[in-house]
Protein backbone atom coordinates (compact mmCIF):
# COMPACT_ATOMS: atom_id res chain seq x y z
CA UNK A 1 0.00 0.00 0.00
CA UNK A 2 1.23 3.46 -0.84
CA UNK A 3 0.55 6.65 1.08
CA UNK A 4 -1.62 8.01 -1.74
CA UNK A 5 -3.87 4.96 -1.59
CA UNK A 6 -4.40 5.46 2.15
CA UNK A 7 -5.13 9.16 1.69
CA UNK A 8 -7.67 8.43 -1.07
CA UNK A 9 -9.36 5.75 1.05
CA UNK A 10 -9.74 8.10 4.03
CA UNK A 11 -10.98 10.91 1.78
CA UNK A 12 -13.58 8.67 0.14
CA UNK A 13 -14.61 7.14 3.49
CA UNK A 14 -15.50 10.67 4.58
CA UNK A 15 -17.29 11.46 1.29
CA UNK A 16 -14.92 14.34 0.55
CA UNK A 17 -14.17 15.47 -2.99
CA UNK A 18 -10.66 16.08 -4.32
CA UNK A 19 -11.61 19.73 -4.72
CA UNK A 20 -12.77 20.11 -1.10
CA UNK A 21 -9.66 18.45 0.38
CA UNK A 22 -7.35 20.41 -1.95
CA UNK A 23 -8.96 23.67 -0.84
CA UNK A 24 -8.69 22.77 2.85
CA UNK A 25 -5.04 21.68 2.45
CA UNK A 26 -4.08 24.67 0.28
CA UNK A 27 -2.86 22.50 -2.60
CA UNK A 28 -4.07 22.20 -6.16
CA UNK A 29 -6.60 19.53 -7.06
CA UNK A 30 -4.15 18.21 -9.67
CA UNK A 31 -1.37 17.85 -7.08
CA UNK A 32 -3.68 16.04 -4.66
CA UNK A 33 -4.72 13.67 -7.46
CA UNK A 34 -1.03 12.98 -8.19
CA UNK A 35 -0.43 12.24 -4.49
CA UNK A 36 -3.42 9.86 -4.35
CA UNK A 37 -2.19 8.07 -7.47
CA UNK A 38 1.37 7.86 -6.08
CA UNK A 39 2.74 9.95 -8.93
CA UNK A 40 3.97 12.71 -6.61
CA UNK A 41 4.99 12.76 -2.93
CA UNK A 42 3.99 15.56 -0.58
CA UNK A 43 6.44 17.28 1.73
CA UNK A 44 5.95 16.61 5.45
CA UNK A 45 4.20 19.98 5.86
CA UNK A 46 1.88 19.30 2.92
CA UNK A 47 1.16 15.77 4.15
CA UNK A 48 0.15 17.19 7.53
CA UNK A 49 -2.20 19.70 5.85
CA UNK A 50 -3.76 16.97 3.69
CA UNK A 51 -4.23 14.70 6.71
CA UNK A 52 -5.79 17.55 8.65
CA UNK A 53 -8.12 18.27 5.72
CA UNK A 54 -9.41 14.69 5.75
CA UNK A 55 -9.44 14.38 9.54
CA UNK A 56 -6.64 11.84 9.92
CA UNK A 57 -3.63 12.03 12.24
CA UNK A 58 -0.49 12.17 10.03
CA UNK A 59 1.54 10.20 12.58
CA UNK A 60 -1.05 7.43 12.68
CA UNK A 61 -1.13 7.32 8.87
CA UNK A 62 2.68 7.00 8.68
CA UNK A 63 2.68 4.37 11.42
CA UNK A 64 0.12 2.34 9.48
CA UNK A 65 2.29 2.64 6.38
CA UNK A 66 5.33 1.29 8.23
CA UNK A 67 3.39 -1.81 9.37
CA UNK A 68 2.15 -2.83 5.94
CA UNK A 69 3.18 -6.16 4.49
CA UNK A 70 5.25 -6.13 1.33
CA UNK A 71 4.85 -9.83 0.59
CA UNK A 72 2.27 -12.50 1.34
CA UNK A 73 2.77 -16.24 1.00
CA UNK A 74 0.01 -18.83 0.65
CA UNK A 75 1.54 -22.27 1.07
CA UNK A 76 0.20 -25.30 -0.77
CA UNK A 77 -0.06 -27.04 2.61
CA UNK A 78 -2.82 -24.53 3.50
CA UNK A 79 -5.06 -25.59 0.60
CA UNK A 80 -6.70 -28.43 2.53
CA UNK A 81 -7.69 -26.07 5.35
CA UNK A 82 -9.97 -24.01 3.11
CA UNK A 83 -13.62 -23.96 4.20
CA UNK A 84 -15.79 -23.48 1.14
CA UNK A 85 -19.07 -21.64 1.51
CA UNK A 86 -22.42 -22.84 0.22
CA UNK A 87 -21.73 -21.17 -3.15
CA UNK A 88 -18.96 -23.66 -3.89
CA UNK A 89 -15.97 -21.40 -4.32
CA UNK A 90 -13.68 -19.18 -2.31
CA UNK A 91 -11.22 -16.49 -3.31
CA UNK A 92 -8.05 -16.30 -1.18
CA UNK A 93 -6.66 -12.83 -1.88
CA UNK A 94 -3.02 -12.06 -1.21
CA UNK A 95 -3.58 -8.44 -0.12
CA UNK A 96 -6.55 -6.52 1.32
CA UNK A 97 -8.32 -3.96 -0.94
CA UNK A 98 -6.25 -0.97 0.25
CA UNK A 99 -3.07 -2.65 -0.93
CA UNK A 100 -4.33 -3.43 -4.44
CA UNK A 101 -3.59 -0.38 -6.54
CA UNK A 102 -2.29 -1.80 -9.83
CA UNK A 103 -2.99 -5.52 -9.79
CA UNK A 104 -5.21 -7.84 -7.82
CA UNK A 105 -4.37 -11.49 -7.26
CA UNK A 106 -5.79 -14.53 -5.54
CA UNK A 107 -6.00 -18.27 -5.39
CA UNK A 108 -9.43 -19.41 -6.60
CA UNK A 109 -10.70 -22.63 -5.06
CA UNK A 110 -13.66 -24.08 -6.95
CA UNK A 111 -15.73 -27.13 -6.05
CA UNK A 112 -16.79 -29.56 -8.83
CA UNK A 113 -19.77 -28.30 -10.80
CA UNK A 114 -19.45 -24.73 -9.51
CA UNK A 115 -18.62 -21.46 -11.27
CA UNK A 116 -17.01 -18.20 -10.29
CA UNK A 117 -18.54 -15.07 -11.80
CA UNK A 118 -16.35 -12.50 -13.50
CA UNK A 119 -15.16 -9.41 -11.64
CA UNK A 120 -17.58 -6.51 -11.81
CA UNK A 121 -16.93 -2.91 -12.90
CA UNK A 122 -13.79 -3.76 -14.88
CA UNK A 123 -13.08 -1.73 -17.99
CA UNK A 124 -10.27 -2.73 -20.33
CA UNK A 125 -8.67 -4.89 -17.66
CA UNK A 126 -6.40 -7.83 -18.27
CA UNK A 127 -6.41 -11.13 -16.44
CA UNK A 128 -4.13 -14.14 -16.15
CA UNK A 129 -5.23 -17.60 -15.00
CA UNK A 130 -2.97 -20.54 -14.26
CA UNK A 131 -4.45 -23.86 -13.19
CA UNK A 132 -2.44 -25.11 -10.22
CA UNK A 133 -4.48 -28.26 -9.56
CA UNK A 134 -7.49 -29.80 -11.24
CA UNK A 135 -9.12 -28.35 -14.33
CA UNK A 136 -11.51 -25.57 -15.34
CA UNK A 137 -13.45 -24.27 -18.30
CA UNK A 138 -12.84 -20.61 -19.08
CA UNK A 139 -15.75 -19.10 -21.02
CA UNK A 140 -14.78 -15.89 -22.84
CA UNK A 141 -17.27 -14.26 -25.15
CA UNK A 142 -18.28 -17.05 -27.56
CA UNK A 143 -15.37 -19.42 -26.85
CA UNK A 144 -14.72 -21.89 -24.05
CA UNK A 145 -11.22 -23.07 -23.21
CA UNK A 146 -10.70 -26.28 -21.25
CA UNK A 147 -7.67 -25.79 -19.00
CA UNK A 148 -5.84 -28.46 -17.00
CA UNK A 149 -3.06 -28.33 -14.41
CA UNK A 150 -0.20 -26.20 -15.73
CA UNK A 151 -2.26 -24.42 -18.40
CA UNK A 152 -2.30 -20.62 -18.35
CA UNK A 153 -4.32 -17.96 -20.16
CA UNK A 154 -3.88 -14.18 -20.52
CA UNK A 155 -6.93 -12.29 -21.77
CA UNK A 156 -8.79 -8.98 -21.86
CA UNK A 157 -11.60 -8.86 -19.31
CA UNK A 158 -15.14 -8.95 -20.61
CA UNK A 159 -17.18 -9.38 -17.41
CA UNK A 160 -20.58 -9.65 -19.06
CA UNK A 161 -19.49 -12.69 -21.08
CA UNK A 162 -16.95 -14.62 -19.05
CA UNK A 163 -17.10 -17.32 -16.40
CA UNK A 164 -14.76 -19.86 -14.80
CA UNK A 165 -16.35 -23.28 -14.19
CA UNK A 166 -15.01 -26.42 -12.58
CA UNK A 167 -16.60 -29.17 -14.68
CA UNK A 168 -14.37 -31.90 -13.23
CA UNK A 169 -15.01 -34.23 -10.30
CA UNK A 170 -12.32 -32.75 -8.01
CA UNK A 171 -11.68 -29.41 -6.34
CA UNK A 172 -9.66 -27.04 -8.58
CA UNK A 173 -7.09 -24.44 -7.57
CA UNK A 174 -6.34 -21.54 -9.90
CA UNK A 175 -3.91 -18.65 -9.59
CA UNK A 176 -5.66 -15.53 -10.84
CA UNK A 177 -4.06 -12.11 -11.47
CA UNK A 178 -5.88 -9.10 -12.91
CA UNK A 179 -5.35 -5.39 -13.38
CA UNK A 180 -7.33 -3.07 -11.14
C-alpha positions in Angstrom: 0.0 0.0 0.0 1.2 3.5 -0.8 0.6 6.7 1.1 -1.6 8.0 -1.7 -3.9 5.0 -1.6 -4.4 5.5 2.1 -5.1 9.2 1.7 -7.7 8.4 -1.1 -9.4 5.7 1.1 -9.7 8.1 4.0 -11.0 10.9 1.8 -13.6 8.7 0.1 -14.6 7.1 3.5 -15.5 10.7 4.6 -17.3 11.5 1.3 -14.9 14.3 0.5 -14.2 15.5 -3.0 -10.7 16.1 -4.3 -11.6 19.7 -4.7 -12.8 20.1 -1.1 -9.7 18.5 0.4 -7.4 20.4 -1.9 -9.0 23.7 -0.8 -8.7 22.8 2.8 -5.0 21.7 2.4 -4.1 24.7 0.3 -2.9 22.5 -2.6 -4.1 22.2 -6.2 -6.6 19.5 -7.1 -4.2 18.2 -9.7 -1.4 17.9 -7.1 -3.7 16.0 -4.7 -4.7 13.7 -7.5 -1.0 13.0 -8.2 -0.4 12.2 -4.5 -3.4 9.9 -4.3 -2.2 8.1 -7.5 1.4 7.9 -6.1 2.7 9.9 -8.9 4.0 12.7 -6.6 5.0 12.8 -2.9 4.0 15.6 -0.6 6.4 17.3 1.7 5.9 16.6 5.4 4.2 20.0 5.9 1.9 19.3 2.9 1.2 15.8 4.2 0.2 17.2 7.5 -2.2 19.7 5.8 -3.8 17.0 3.7 -4.2 14.7 6.7 -5.8 17.6 8.6 -8.1 18.3 5.7 -9.4 14.7 5.7 -9.4 14.4 9.5 -6.6 11.8 9.9 -3.6 12.0 12.2 -0.5 12.2 10.0 1.5 10.2 12.6 -1.1 7.4 12.7 -1.1 7.3 8.9 2.7 7.0 8.7 2.7 4.4 11.4 0.1 2.3 9.5 2.3 2.6 6.4 5.3 1.3 8.2 3.4 -1.8 9.4 2.2 -2.8 5.9 3.2 -6.2 4.5 5.3 -6.1 1.3 4.9 -9.8 0.6 2.3 -12.5 1.3 2.8 -16.2 1.0 0.0 -18.8 0.7 1.5 -22.3 1.1 0.2 -25.3 -0.8 -0.1 -27.0 2.6 -2.8 -24.5 3.5 -5.1 -25.6 0.6 -6.7 -28.4 2.5 -7.7 -26.1 5.4 -10.0 -24.0 3.1 -13.6 -24.0 4.2 -15.8 -23.5 1.1 -19.1 -21.6 1.5 -22.4 -22.8 0.2 -21.7 -21.2 -3.2 -19.0 -23.7 -3.9 -16.0 -21.4 -4.3 -13.7 -19.2 -2.3 -11.2 -16.5 -3.3 -8.0 -16.3 -1.2 -6.7 -12.8 -1.9 -3.0 -12.1 -1.2 -3.6 -8.4 -0.1 -6.6 -6.5 1.3 -8.3 -4.0 -0.9 -6.3 -1.0 0.2 -3.1 -2.6 -0.9 -4.3 -3.4 -4.4 -3.6 -0.4 -6.5 -2.3 -1.8 -9.8 -3.0 -5.5 -9.8 -5.2 -7.8 -7.8 -4.4 -11.5 -7.3 -5.8 -14.5 -5.5 -6.0 -18.3 -5.4 -9.4 -19.4 -6.6 -10.7 -22.6 -5.1 -13.7 -24.1 -7.0 -15.7 -27.1 -6.1 -16.8 -29.6 -8.8 -19.8 -28.3 -10.8 -19.5 -24.7 -9.5 -18.6 -21.5 -11.3 -17.0 -18.2 -10.3 -18.5 -15.1 -11.8 -16.4 -12.5 -13.5 -15.2 -9.4 -11.6 -17.6 -6.5 -11.8 -16.9 -2.9 -12.9 -13.8 -3.8 -14.9 -13.1 -1.7 -18.0 -10.3 -2.7 -20.3 -8.7 -4.9 -17.7 -6.4 -7.8 -18.3 -6.4 -11.1 -16.4 -4.1 -14.1 -16.2 -5.2 -17.6 -15.0 -3.0 -20.5 -14.3 -4.4 -23.9 -13.2 -2.4 -25.1 -10.2 -4.5 -28.3 -9.6 -7.5 -29.8 -11.2 -9.1 -28.4 -14.3 -11.5 -25.6 -15.3 -13.4 -24.3 -18.3 -12.8 -20.6 -19.1 -15.7 -19.1 -21.0 -14.8 -15.9 -22.8 -17.3 -14.3 -25.2 -18.3 -17.1 -27.6 -15.4 -19.4 -26.9 -14.7 -21.9 -24.0 -11.2 -23.1 -23.2 -10.7 -26.3 -21.2 -7.7 -25.8 -19.0 -5.8 -28.5 -17.0 -3.1 -28.3 -14.4 -0.2 -26.2 -15.7 -2.3 -24.4 -18.4 -2.3 -20.6 -18.4 -4.3 -18.0 -20.2 -3.9 -14.2 -20.5 -6.9 -12.3 -21.8 -8.8 -9.0 -21.9 -11.6 -8.9 -19.3 -15.1 -9.0 -20.6 -17.2 -9.4 -17.4 -20.6 -9.6 -19.1 -19.5 -12.7 -21.1 -16.9 -14.6 -19.1 -17.1 -17.3 -16.4 -14.8 -19.9 -14.8 -16.4 -23.3 -14.2 -15.0 -26.4 -12.6 -16.6 -29.2 -14.7 -14.4 -31.9 -13.2 -15.0 -34.2 -10.3 -12.3 -32.8 -8.0 -11.7 -29.4 -6.3 -9.7 -27.0 -8.6 -7.1 -24.4 -7.6 -6.3 -21.5 -9.9 -3.9 -18.6 -9.6 -5.7 -15.5 -10.8 -4.1 -12.1 -11.5 -5.9 -9.1 -12.9 -5.3 -5.4 -13.4 -7.3 -3.1 -11.1 
